Amino acid sequence: MTAPTESSAVPAVGTQAPDFTLPSTAGEKVTLSALRGRPVLLAFFPAAFTSVCTTEVCAFSDDYDAFQQKDLVVLPISVDLIPSLQEFKRKHDMKVDLLSDARRDVSRAYGVLVERTYTANRAYFLVDRDGTLRWVHVEEHGGFRRENAEILAEVAKLA
């Protein structure tokens, strides 16, 4: 973990991941606790259609098969509304479904909401099969992002 955010505290590695239910671009609601038994990557990103966010989420889609081989569920989350996220996904032909935290409750619960801009800081939370946080990384700057190789290396540590 790097920089602190302007929101509540970032949950610590070794603690239970805060549960949530959010709407997805697939038209269904996704509940974190319903995914127990599989590792999950929560990838908060500031805004659809911006350059680094587009590169990041497209990379998740490009490496979709590598994540599937690890049985990893990748959940990119932003504060954008579902119609915007659906268009973002369609425009870039993404394989991953995106989640909308339009109320910002989940971004607050994970300590990544930047109150002055009302967007989420770019951050990664790796949740193990039991719902425990095993890796947390909050970017110092929205222009930075983790590479998928680094994420997959963290997933490999769960085995």
C-alpha positions as CSV (number, residue, x, y, z in Angstrom):
1,M,0.0,0.0,0.0
2,T,1.3,3.4,-0.8
3,A,-0.5,6.8,-0.4
4,P,-3.3,7.4,2.1
5,T,-6.5,8.7,0.7
6,E,-8.9,11.4,1.8
7,S,-11.6,8.8,2.7
8,S,-11.9,6.3,5.6
9,A,-9.0,4.0,6.4
10,V,-8.0,1.4,3.8
11,P,-8.7,-2.1,5.2
12,A,-5.6,-3.9,6.3
13,V,-4.2,-7.1,4.8
14,G,-5.3,-10.0,6.9
15,T,-8.7,-8.5,7.7
16,Q,-12.1,-9.5,6.2
17,A,-12.9,-7.7,3.0
18,P,-15.9,-5.4,3.4
19,D,-18.9,-7.0,1.8
20,F,-20.9,-5.1,-0.8
21,T,-23.5,-5.6,-3.6
22,L,-23.1,-3.4,-6.7
23,P,-24.8,-3.4,-10.2
24,S,-22.8,-4.7,-13.1
25,T,-22.6,-4.0,-16.8
26,A,-24.1,-7.5,-17.3
27,G,-27.4,-6.2,-15.8
28,E,-27.0,-8.3,-12.6
29,K,-26.0,-7.3,-9.1
30,V,-22.7,-8.7,-7.8
31,T,-22.2,-9.5,-4.1
32,L,-18.7,-10.0,-2.9
33,S,-19.5,-12.6,-0.3
34,A,-21.4,-14.7,-2.9
35,L,-18.0,-15.2,-4.6
36,R,-16.4,-17.0,-1.6
37,G,-14.5,-20.1,-2.8
38,R,-12.8,-18.1,-5.5
39,P,-10.1,-15.4,-5.3
40,V,-11.3,-11.9,-6.3
41,L,-9.5,-8.9,-7.5
42,L,-11.2,-5.6,-6.7
43,A,-9.7,-3.0,-9.0
44,F,-11.0,0.5,-8.3
45,F,-10.4,3.0,-11.1
46,P,-11.2,6.7,-11.3
47,A,-13.3,7.1,-14.5
48,A,-14.3,5.4,-17.7
49,F,-13.0,6.7,-21.0
50,T,-9.8,8.2,-19.5
51,S,-6.4,7.1,-20.9
52,V,-4.9,5.1,-18.0
53,C,-8.3,3.6,-17.0
54,T,-8.9,2.5,-20.5
55,T,-5.4,0.9,-20.7
56,E,-5.9,-0.8,-17.4
57,V,-9.4,-2.2,-18.0
58,C,-8.5,-3.3,-21.5
59,A,-5.5,-5.1,-20.1
60,F,-7.8,-7.0,-17.8
61,S,-9.7,-8.0,-20.8
62,D,-6.6,-8.9,-22.8
63,D,-5.3,-11.2,-20.1
64,Y,-8.8,-12.6,-19.3
65,D,-7.7,-16.1,-20.0
66,A,-4.7,-15.9,-17.7
67,F,-7.0,-14.7,-14.9
68,Q,-9.5,-17.4,-15.6
69,Q,-6.7,-20.1,-15.4
70,K,-6.1,-18.8,-11.8
71,D,-9.8,-19.0,-11.1
72,L,-9.6,-15.3,-10.4
73,V,-12.7,-13.1,-10.6
74,V,-11.6,-9.6,-11.7
75,L,-14.1,-6.8,-10.7
76,P,-13.2,-3.4,-12.0
77,I,-15.1,-0.8,-10.0
78,S,-15.7,2.9,-10.7
79,V,-18.1,5.6,-9.6
80,D,-19.5,5.9,-13.2
81,L,-23.1,5.1,-13.8
82,I,-24.0,1.7,-15.5
83,P,-25.0,3.2,-18.9
84,S,-21.5,4.9,-19.1
85,L,-19.8,1.7,-18.1
86,Q,-21.8,-0.3,-20.6
87,E,-20.8,2.0,-23.4
88,F,-17.1,1.9,-22.2
89,K,-17.2,-1.9,-22.2
90,R,-18.9,-2.0,-25.6
91,K,-16.6,0.5,-27.2
92,H,-13.5,-1.4,-26.2
93,D,-15.0,-4.9,-26.6
94,M,-14.1,-5.8,-23.0
95,K,-14.5,-9.3,-21.6
96,V,-14.7,-8.3,-18.0
97,D,-17.9,-6.9,-16.4
98,L,-17.6,-3.6,-14.7
99,L,-19.3,-2.6,-11.4
100,S,-20.8,0.8,-10.6
101,D,-20.3,2.4,-7.2
102,A,-22.3,5.5,-8.1
103,R,-23.3,6.0,-4.5
104,R,-19.6,5.8,-3.5
105,D,-20.4,3.6,-0.5
106,V,-18.0,0.8,-1.5
107,S,-15.2,3.3,-2.4
108,R,-15.6,4.8,1.1
109,A,-15.7,1.4,2.8
110,Y,-12.4,0.5,1.1
111,G,-10.9,3.9,2.0
112,V,-10.3,4.9,-1.6
113,L,-12.8,7.7,-2.2
114,V,-11.2,11.0,-2.9
115,E,-13.8,13.4,-1.4
116,R,-12.5,16.5,-3.2
117,T,-13.0,15.0,-6.6
118,Y,-15.7,12.5,-5.6
119,T,-13.9,9.7,-7.6
120,A,-12.1,6.6,-6.4
121,N,-8.4,6.4,-6.3
122,R,-6.9,3.7,-8.4
123,A,-6.5,0.7,-6.0
124,Y,-6.2,-3.0,-5.9
125,F,-7.6,-5.4,-3.3
126,L,-6.9,-9.2,-3.6
127,V,-9.4,-11.2,-1.7
128,D,-8.7,-14.9,-1.0
129,R,-11.3,-17.7,-1.2
130,D,-12.3,-17.1,2.4
131,G,-13.0,-13.4,2.0
132,T,-9.7,-12.2,3.6
133,L,-7.7,-9.4,2.1
134,R,-4.3,-10.8,1.0
135,W,-2.8,-7.9,-1.0
136,V,-3.6,-4.2,-1.0
137,H,-2.1,-1.5,-3.2
138,V,-3.3,2.1,-3.5
139,E,-1.7,4.1,-6.2
140,E,0.1,7.4,-5.2
141,H,-1.2,9.0,-8.4
142,G,-4.1,8.2,-10.8
143,G,-1.7,8.0,-13.7
144,F,0.0,5.0,-12.2
145,R,-1.3,1.4,-12.4
146,R,-0.2,-2.1,-11.6
147,E,0.7,-4.4,-14.5
148,N,-1.2,-7.7,-14.7
149,A,2.1,-9.7,-14.2
150,E,2.4,-8.2,-10.8
151,I,-1.2,-9.0,-10.0
152,L,-0.9,-12.6,-11.2
153,A,2.3,-12.9,-9.0
154,E,0.2,-11.9,-6.0
155,V,-2.5,-14.4,-7.0
156,A,0.1,-17.1,-7.2
157,K,1.0,-16.5,-3.6
158,L,-2.6,-17.5,-2.6
159,A,-2.0,-21.1,-3.7
